[in-house]
């Protein structure tokens, strides 16, 4: 029966109920927040999705955001080592007259999940499952996971996807009005520090210093380059 301490007992509707009713009358869907579940490592995401499969919420639409290191299936880019991001961007821009066949097949993955959802056979999956399916369908798992975020109720990702403003912007993550869960939140301080830090080697500093020396000696925007030159010198 109705409770005794809120508006439903007296038949009154709350401001939120009224707002949602007006949206429905106008043909608009009421806003339903997503759950963003942040973890420290990708391995922890695997553990959580494995547990999700065992619950009654296994069929809830979800996605996992991760780097190209875990999701790229292009035979050349995935074996390139540390510059996967740059190589991927070059392929998408067609810089060398080549494009990415797998990127153009992204819709195959998203349609596969939509079909599963329609037939009520959808269940929680892990990054490895998406990558395996991507290889089978010749579709990019990295961009498919991002596309699935639109219809997902739960979005799993590492901490820095939620904390780092640059990553949030590039991944088109908007946390306003959403539910954010941070697993093992005592690690947040270290993650936040890492997000705002940058590491350089001595050889990189020396290379930068040589370039800045050239700029200053040739009177190229001296006022801009001299302070940077001084910073490099002090660090080396």
Rosetta blueprint (number, residue, H / E / L):
1 X L
2 X L
3 X L
4 X L
5 X L
6 X L
7 X H
8 X H
9 X H
10 X L
11 X L
12 X L
13 X L
14 X L
15 X H
16 X H
17 X H
18 X H
19 X H
20 X H
21 X H
22 X H
23 X H
24 X H
25 X H
26 X L
27 X L
28 X L
29 X L
30 X L
31 X L
32 X L
33 X L
34 X L
35 X E
36 X E
37 X E
38 X E
39 X E
40 X L
41 X L
42 X H
43 X H
44 X H
45 X H
46 X H
47 X H
48 X H
49 X H
50 X H
51 X H
52 X H
53 X H
54 X L
55 X L
56 X L
57 X L
58 X L
59 X L
60 X L
61 X L
62 X E
63 X E
64 X E
65 X E
66 X L
67 X L
68 X H
69 X H
70 X H
71 X H
72 X L
73 X L
74 X L
75 X L
76 X L
77 X H
78 X H
79 X H
80 X L
81 X L
82 X L
83 X L
84 X H
85 X H
86 X H
87 X H
88 X H
89 X H
90 X H
91 X H
92 X H
93 X H
94 X L
95 X L
96 X L
97 X L
98 X L
99 X L
100 X L
101 X L
102 X L
103 X H
104 X H
105 X H
106 X H
107 X H
108 X H
109 X H
110 X H
111 X H
112 X H
113 X H
114 X H
115 X H
116 X H
117 X H
118 X H
119 X L
120 X L
121 X L
122 X L
123 X L
124 X L
125 X L
126 X L
127 X H
128 X H
129 X H
130 X H
131 X H
132 X H
133 X H
134 X H
135 X H
136 X H
137 X H
138 X L
139 X L
140 X L
141 X H
142 X H
143 X H
144 X H
145 X H
146 X H
147 X H
148 X H
149 X L
150 X L
151 X L
152 X L
153 X L
154 X E
155 X E
156 X E
157 X E
158 X E
159 X L
160 X H
161 X H
162 X H
163 X H
164 X L
165 X H
166 X H
167 X H
168 X H
169 X H
170 X H
171 X L
172 X L
173 X L
174 X L
175 X L
176 X L
177 X L
178 X L
179 X E
180 X E
181 X E
182 X E
183 X L
184 X L
185 X H
186 X H
187 X H
188 X H
189 X H
190 X H
191 X H
192 X H
193 X H
194 X H
195 X H
196 X L
197 X L
198 X L
199 X L
200 X L
201 X L
202 X H
203 X H
204 X H
205 X H
206 X H
207 X H
208 X H
209 X H
210 X H
211 X H
212 X H
213 X H
214 X H
215 X H
216 X H
217 X H
218 X L
219 X L
220 X L
221 X L
222 X H
223 X H
224 X H
225 X H
226 X H
227 X H
228 X H
229 X H
230 X H
231 X H
232 X H
233 X H
234 X H
235 X H
236 X L
